[in-house]
Amino acid sequence: MRLSGLGAAAVAAVLVVAQPALALADSCVGSPGLGDPYYPEDGNGGYDVRHYDVTIDYDPPSRELVGRTRVDATATQALRAFNLDFDGPAVRMVSVNNLPAAFDRNGEHELTVTPLLPLLPGLPFTVQVEYAGQASDSEGEGWTISPSGGAFVAGEPHSATTWYPLNDTPLDKATFALHATVPAEWEVVSNGTRTADTVRGDKRIVDWESRRPVLGYLTTVAIDRFGFLEQRRADGTPLLSAFAPESEGNRETEQRLPEILDFAEALYGPYPFEAAGGIYVDADIEFSLETQTRPIYAPWTDLPTVVHEIAHQWWGDSVSVRQWSDICLNECFASYTADYLWPERMEGVDVDADYRDTVTRHLNDQKYWDIPLGNPGAGREFTSVYYRGPLFLHALRKRLGDDVFFGAVREFIAAHVYGNASMPEFRTFVQTKSPTDLSGFLRAWLDDTVPPPREYLFPGALRG
């Protein structure tokens, strides 16, 4: 995610959800949360999801959303009840393995499901949830109404629960398919590859498929009167970008997408997905978001924003955090790519000089150092990682040297592709690439809330 100037200091709100008493008393009930230190009630225990198949019918004039979501999962324990995360329209019916199931909505986003027959550990099962009602406008925290009357979904760390039920945790990636029906004059854009786009009478039916696993907040749907830009990389990867009516001015920037992908691939290894593009909305939101394969871009989007969100396809999408305290893995790298590496390699900027100027300017500004990068704290995830994260990575690069640094980050990405990683894992890994002890350096940059000592602020060429 990249924030606008107005949104740079914004922070995410912490969800507090009451645990159903049933989960505390019965070992055959999946837990309603996974204990993330920032969002302990996010996600659910007792199963792993393999695939989401989401079908929606949306009418923009009335905002009526009719949905049916199939969740294919495997039980990891005996389950007589389990939870999904869902904060969307009223639930009409739930079935498990094609048998009717009891359900209850509780807390802020819990959908507790009780199957007719208990589920056995190690066996696959299928849940289907049908729901309908007027879609709420989450205003950039999920389902959001566009100025045109269309809609799109964006928000971090939460957004998916506003339009389909899921296991909403970074720890449970799954493949994703969307089948959307809208009035014929509207277009539908989502993640991955568009596999069907058919007009039947007054309806348009569009199918999208994500073949690589994806997290909930990285899924999206956008419905508008889009114009399109179709491009293709030299290796044949299809690039499809969409522009809402008032966002056509961004088309020139998006035409550089093949170049940006080539640039990021040279840094971090092969592009990890089967398609790419962008969705340019015209709603007044204060962030752009790295929705997988096809980021959501706000009207103020510029070239650095596109570079930032494309870097996230490696850092955040292909390799995702284990917990939200690991957010530096996402945002420090995306910000460093856009704010340092692109200017240096593509525009000839002396980023060493920029680094020294920035450090000198903020050396005596205590507020600048107050929020640690390694664990910013709940509600503060999206702050220091943007403005101080690039400094940390530039100092680390100068400490290790270019060959070691860039080789290490490519190796780290390759080792965790389509999975998860944490800041403690990154710290341990980086130490294996240095003949000298990095513990003081990493502690000063990632844990402390004061400026690092001068030897860590200005290693190697940065002393100049």
C-alpha positions in Angstrom: 0.0 0.0 0.0 1.2 3.5 -0.8 -0.4 6.5 1.0 -1.2 9.9 -0.4 0.3 12.9 1.3 -2.9 13.3 3.3 -3.0 9.7 4.3 0.7 9.2 5.1 0.0 9.5 8.9 -3.2 7.4 8.9 -3.2 4.2 10.9 -5.4 1.1 10.8 -8.0 0.6 13.5 -7.7 -2.5 15.7 -10.6 -4.9 15.5 -11.9 -6.2 18.9 -14.2 -9.1 18.5 -15.9 -11.1 21.3 -15.1 -14.8 21.3 -18.2 -17.0 21.3 -18.3 -18.8 24.6 -18.7 -22.1 22.7 -15.2 -21.9 21.4 -13.8 -21.7 24.9 -15.6 -24.8 26.1 -15.4 -27.3 23.2 -12.2 -28.7 21.7 -14.1 -29.7 18.6 -14.9 -26.1 17.7 -12.5 -24.2 15.6 -11.1 -21.1 17.2 -12.7 -17.7 16.1 -9.2 -16.1 15.9 -5.6 -17.0 15.4 -4.0 -14.7 18.0 -2.2 -12.2 15.7 -0.7 -9.7 18.2 -2.4 -6.8 16.3 -5.6 -8.4 15.3 -6.1 -11.5 17.5 -9.6 -12.3 16.2 -8.6 -12.3 12.6 -8.7 -15.7 10.9 -10.1 -18.9 12.3 -8.8 -22.2 13.5 -9.5 -25.8 12.6 -9.1 -25.8 8.9 -7.0 -24.7 5.9 -8.6 -23.2 2.8 -7.5 -24.4 -0.6 -9.8 -22.4 -2.9 -12.5 -19.7 -2.9 -15.2 -19.7 -5.6 -17.1 -16.4 -5.4 -20.2 -15.7 -7.4 -21.9 -12.3 -7.2 -24.7 -10.4 -9.0 -24.5 -6.7 -8.4 -26.9 -3.9 -9.5 -25.2 -0.5 -9.3 -28.3 1.7 -9.2 -29.8 -0.2 -6.2 -26.5 -1.4 -4.7 -28.1 -4.8 -4.3 -25.4 -7.5 -3.9 -26.4 -11.1 -4.2 -23.6 -13.6 -3.5 -22.8 -17.2 -3.2 -19.3 -18.3 -2.0 -18.0 -21.8 -2.0 -15.0 -22.5 0.3 -13.0 -25.6 -0.3 -11.0 -26.5 2.8 -9.4 -29.3 4.7 -10.1 -29.9 8.4 -7.0 -29.8 10.6 -9.0 -31.1 13.7 -12.3 -32.6 14.5 -14.9 -30.0 13.9 -18.5 -29.8 15.1 -18.5 -26.1 14.5 -16.1 -23.5 12.9 -16.0 -19.9 12.0 -15.7 -17.9 8.8 -15.0 -14.1 8.8 -17.8 -12.2 7.1 -19.2 -8.7 7.5 -21.3 -8.5 4.3 -25.0 -8.7 3.5 -27.5 -10.9 5.3 -26.8 -14.6 5.1 -29.6 -16.6 3.6 -28.3 -20.2 3.7 -25.2 -22.2 4.6 -24.4 -25.8 3.6 -21.5 -28.0 4.4 -20.8 -30.9 2.0 -24.1 -30.2 0.4 -26.0 -30.6 3.6 -27.9 -27.8 5.4 -25.9 -26.3 8.2 -26.9 -24.1 11.1 -25.2 -20.7 11.3 -24.9 -17.7 13.6 -23.5 -14.2 13.1 -21.7 -12.9 16.1 -18.9 -10.5 17.2 -17.9 -7.9 14.5 -17.2 -10.3 11.6 -17.8 -13.9 12.8 -20.0 -16.4 11.0 -20.2 -19.5 13.1 -21.2 -22.6 11.1 -22.5 -25.9 12.7 -22.5 -28.7 10.1 -25.1 -31.4 10.2 -22.4 -34.0 10.5 -19.1 -33.3 12.3 -15.9 -33.0 10.1 -13.0 -35.3 10.6 -9.4 -34.1 10.7 -7.4 -34.5 7.5 -10.5 -34.7 5.3 -11.6 -32.1 2.7 -14.9 -30.4 3.0 -16.9 -27.7 1.2 -18.9 -24.8 2.7 -21.3 -22.8 0.6 -22.7 -19.5 1.9 -25.5 -17.6 0.2 -26.2 -14.0 1.1 -28.0 -10.9 -0.3 -28.7 -7.3 0.6 -27.6 -3.8 -0.1 -23.9 -3.4 -0.1 -22.6 -1.0 2.5 -20.2 1.8 1.4 -17.0 1.1 3.4 -15.3 4.2 1.9 -11.9 2.6 1.3 -12.1 -0.1 4.0 -13.7 -2.7 1.8 -16.6 -2.4 -0.6 -16.5 1.2 -1.8 -19.0 3.0 -4.0 -17.4 4.9 -7.0 -18.5 8.4 -8.1 -20.0 6.8 -11.3 -22.2 4.6 -9.2 -20.0 1.5 -9.7 -18.0 -0.1 -6.9 -14.6 -1.5 -6.0 -13.0 -3.3 -3.1 -9.9 -2.1 -1.4 -8.5 -1.9 2.1 -5.6 -3.2 4.3 -5.5 -5.1 6.5 -9.2 -5.9 6.0 -11.5 -5.6 3.0 -12.6 -9.1 1.8 -15.1 -9.7 4.6 -17.3 -7.0 3.2 -18.2 -9.0 0.1 -17.4 -12.7 0.7 -16.9 -15.1 3.7 -13.3 -16.3 4.2 -10.6 -17.3 6.6 -9.2 -13.7 6.8 -5.6 -14.2 7.9 -2.2 -13.9 6.2 -1.5 -17.5 7.2 -4.1 -19.1 5.0 -3.6 -18.4 1.3 -5.8 -20.0 -1.3 -6.6 -19.8 -5.0 -9.5 -17.6 -6.0 -12.1 -17.4 -8.7 -14.8 -14.8 -9.3 -18.0 -15.0 -11.4 -19.7 -11.7 -11.6 -23.0 -10.6 -13.2 -23.8 -6.9 -13.7 -25.9 -4.8 -16.1 -24.6 -5.1 -19.6 -23.3 -1.5 -19.8 -20.9 -2.1 -16.8 -17.5 -3.8 -16.8 -15.9 -6.1 -14.2 -12.2 -6.3 -13.3 -10.6 -8.6 -10.7 -7.4 -10.5 -10.0 -5.5 -12.9 -12.3 -6.8 -13.7 -15.8 -10.2 -12.9 -17.3 -11.5 -16.2 -18.6 -14.9 -15.2 -19.8 -16.8 -12.0 -20.7 -20.2 -12.5 -22.2 -23.2 -10.3 -22.7 -26.6 -12.1 -22.5 -29.5 -9.8 -23.0 -29.2 -6.9 -20.5 -26.6 -8.8 -18.4 -22.8 -9.1 -18.6 -21.2 -12.2 -17.0 -17.5 -12.1 -16.3 -15.2 -14.7 -14.9 -11.7 -14.2 -13.4 -9.3 -16.7 -12.1 -6.2 -16.4 -9.8 -4.1 -19.5 -10.2 -1.6 -18.6 -7.5 -2.6 -18.5 -3.8 -3.8 -15.1 -2.6 -4.7 -13.4 0.7 -8.1 -12.0 1.4 -7.1 -8.3 1.4 -5.3 -8.8 -1.9 -8.4 -9.9 -3.7 -10.7 -7.3 -5.4 -13.5 -6.7 -7.7 -14.1 -3.4 -9.5 -17.3 -2.5 -11.4 -17.4 0.6 -13.5 -17.7 1.9 -17.1 -14.0 1.1 -17.6 -11.8 1.9 -20.6 -9.0 -0.7 -21.1 -5.3 -0.8 -22.0 -4.0 -4.1 -23.2 -0.3 -4.7 -23.3 2.0 -7.7 -23.3 5.5 -8.3 -21.8 8.3 -9.7 -24.0 7.8 -13.1 -22.4 4.1 -13.1 -23.3 2.6 -12.2 -19.9 -0.7 -10.5 -20.6 -1.2 -7.0 -19.1 -4.7 -5.7 -18.8 -5.3 -2.3 -17.1 -8.7 -0.6 -16.5 -9.5 3.1 -16.2 -12.6 4.5 -14.5 -14.2 7.4 -16.4 -12.3 10.2 -14.6 -9.0 8.4 -14.4 -8.0 8.2 -18.1 -5.2 10.7 -17.4 -3.3 7.9 -15.7 -3.0 5.9 -19.0 0.4 7.3 -19.9 1.9 6.2 -16.7 0.4 2.7 -17.0 1.9 2.3 -20.5 5.2 2.0 -18.7 4.1 -1.2 -16.9 6.2 -3.6 -19.0 9.3 -1.5 -18.2 8.5 -1.4 -14.5 7.9 -5.2 -14.4 11.3 -5.7 -16.1 12.9 -3.4 -13.6 11.5 -5.2 -10.6 12.2 -8.6 -12.0 15.9 -7.7 -12.4 15.9 -6.9 -8.7 13.8 -9.7 -7.2 13.7 -12.6 -9.6 11.0 -13.8 -12.0 7.6 -12.1 -11.9 5.6 -14.6 -9.7 2.1 -14.4 -11.4 0.4 -15.3 -14.7 -0.9 -11.8 -15.5 -0.5 -8.2 -14.5 -2.2 -4.8 -14.9 -3.8 -2.1 -12.8 -7.3 -0.8 -11.8 -7.5 3.0 -11.8 -10.5 4.2 -9.8 -11.8 7.8 -9.6 -13.0 7.7 -6.0 -11.3 10.0 -3.5 -9.3 7.5 -1.5 -6.0 8.3 0.2 -4.1 5.1 -0.7 -3.3 2.8 -3.6 -3.2 -0.9 -2.8 -1.2 -3.9 -4.1 -4.2 -6.1 -4.9 -2.6 -9.2 -6.4 -1.7 -9.0 -10.1 -3.8 -5.8 -10.6 -3.3 -3.1 -8.0 -6.0 -0.6 -7.2 -4.8 3.0 -8.0 -6.2 6.2 -6.5 -6.7 9.3 -8.8 -3.5 10.9 -7.5 -1.3 8.0 -8.6 2.1 8.8 -10.1 5.0 6.8 -11.4 6.6 6.1 -8.0 3.2 4.8 -6.8 3.0 2.3 -9.6 6.6 1.2 -9.0 5.8 0.8 -5.3 2.7 -1.4 -5.9 4.5 -3.5 -8.5 7.3 -4.1 -6.0 4.6 -5.5 -3.7 3.8 -8.2 -6.1 7.1 -9.8 -4.8 7.1 -8.2 -1.3 3.6 -8.7 0.2 1.8 -10.7 -2.5 4.0 -13.6 -3.5 5.8 -13.5 -0.1 3.4 -12.4 2.6 3.7 -11.5 6.2 3.1 -14.1 8.9 1.8 -11.5 11.3 1.0 -7.8 10.8 3.9 -7.0 13.0 6.1 -8.1 10.1 4.8 -5.3 7.9 8.3 -3.9 7.2 8.8 -6.8 4.9 6.0 -5.4 2.7 6.3 -1.7 3.0 10.1 -1.2 3.6 10.9 -3.0 0.4 8.2 -1.5 -1.7 9.1 2.0 -0.5 12.8 1.4 -1.0 12.2 0.2 -4.6 10.1 3.2 -5.5 12.0 5.9 -3.6 15.6 4.8 -4.0 16.2 2.0 -6.5 14.1 3.4 -9.4 15.5 6.9 -9.1 19.0 5.6 -8.8 18.9 3.1 -11.7 16.4 4.6 -14.0 16.9 8.4 -13.5 20.6 8.7 -12.4 19.8 10.2 -9.0 22.5 10.2 -6.3 20.5 8.3 -3.7 23.5 8.2 -1.3 23.3 12.0 -1.2 19.6 11.9 -0.7 20.0 9.4 2.1 22.6 11.6 3.9 20.4 14.6 3.5 17.4 12.8 4.9 19.2 11.4 7.9 20.8 14.8 8.7 17.5 16.6 8.4 15.8 14.2 10.9 18.7 13.3 13.2 17.4 15.5 16.0 13.6 15.0 15.3 12.7 12.4 18.0 9.2 11.8 16.6 10.8 10.6 13.4 12.3 7.6 15.3 9.5 6.9 17.8 7.9 4.0 16.0 10.1 0.9 15.6 10.3 -0.7 12.2 10.6 -4.3 13.5 7.3 -4.1 15.4 5.4 -0.8 14.9 2.5 -1.7 17.2 -1.2 -2.2 16.5 -2.7 0.8 14.7 0.8 2.1 13.8 1.7 -0.4 11.0 1.4 2.1 8.2 3.6 4.8 9.5 7.4 4.6 9.9 7.8 1.7 7.4 7.2 4.2 4.6 9.5 7.0 5.6 12.2 5.2 7.6 12.0 1.8 6.0 14.0 2.8 2.9 16.7 4.3 5.1 17.1 1.0 6.9 17.4 -1.0 3.7 19.8 1.5 2.1 22.1 1.4 5.2 21.9 -2.5 5.2 22.8 -2.5 1.5 25.8 -0.3 2.2 26.8 -2.5 5.1 26.6 -5.7 3.1 27.7 -4.4 -0.3 25.5 -4.5 -3.5 26.4 -8.0 -4.6 25.6 -9.6 -1.3 22.5 -7.4 -0.6 20.8 -7.9 -3.9 21.7 -11.6 -4.1 20.3 -12.1 -0.6 17.0 -10.5 -1.2 16.5 -12.5 -4.4 17.3 -15.7 -2.5 14.9 -14.8 0.4 12.1 -14.2 -2.1 12.8 -17.5 -3.9 12.8 -19.4 -0.6 9.4 -18.1 0.5 7.6 -17.7 -2.9 3.8 -18.2 -2.6 4.2 -18.5 1.2 4.9 -16.4 4.3 7.9 -14.8 6.0 8.6 -12.8 9.1 10.9 -10.1 10.2 12.7 -12.5 12.6 13.3 -14.9 9.7 14.6 -12.0 7.6 17.0 -10.9 10.4 18.3 -14.4 10.8 18.7 -14.9 7.1 20.6 -11.6 6.6 23.0 -12.5 9.3 24.0 -15.6 7.4 25.2 -13.3 4.5 27.5 -11.2 6.7 30.9 -12.3 8.0 30.5 -9.7 10.8 27.9 -9.6 13.6 24.8 -7.6 12.5 22.9 -7.9 15.8 23.8 -4.3 16.9 23.0 -2.9 13.5 19.7 -4.7 13.2 18.6 -3.9 16.7 19.4 -0.2 16.3 17.5 0.1 13.0 14.6 -2.2 13.8 14.0 -2.2 17.5 15.3 1.1 19.0 13.3 4.3 19.1 16.2 6.7 18.8 18.6 7.4 15.9 21.0 4.5 15.3 24.6 5.2 16.3 26.7 7.0 13.6 28.5 3.7 12.7 25.2 2.2 11.7 23.8 5.4 10.1 26.7 5.9 7.8 28.3 2.5 6.9 30.7 2.2 4.0 30.1 4.7 1.1 27.5 6.6 3.2 30.3 8.2 5.2 31.2 10.3 2.2 
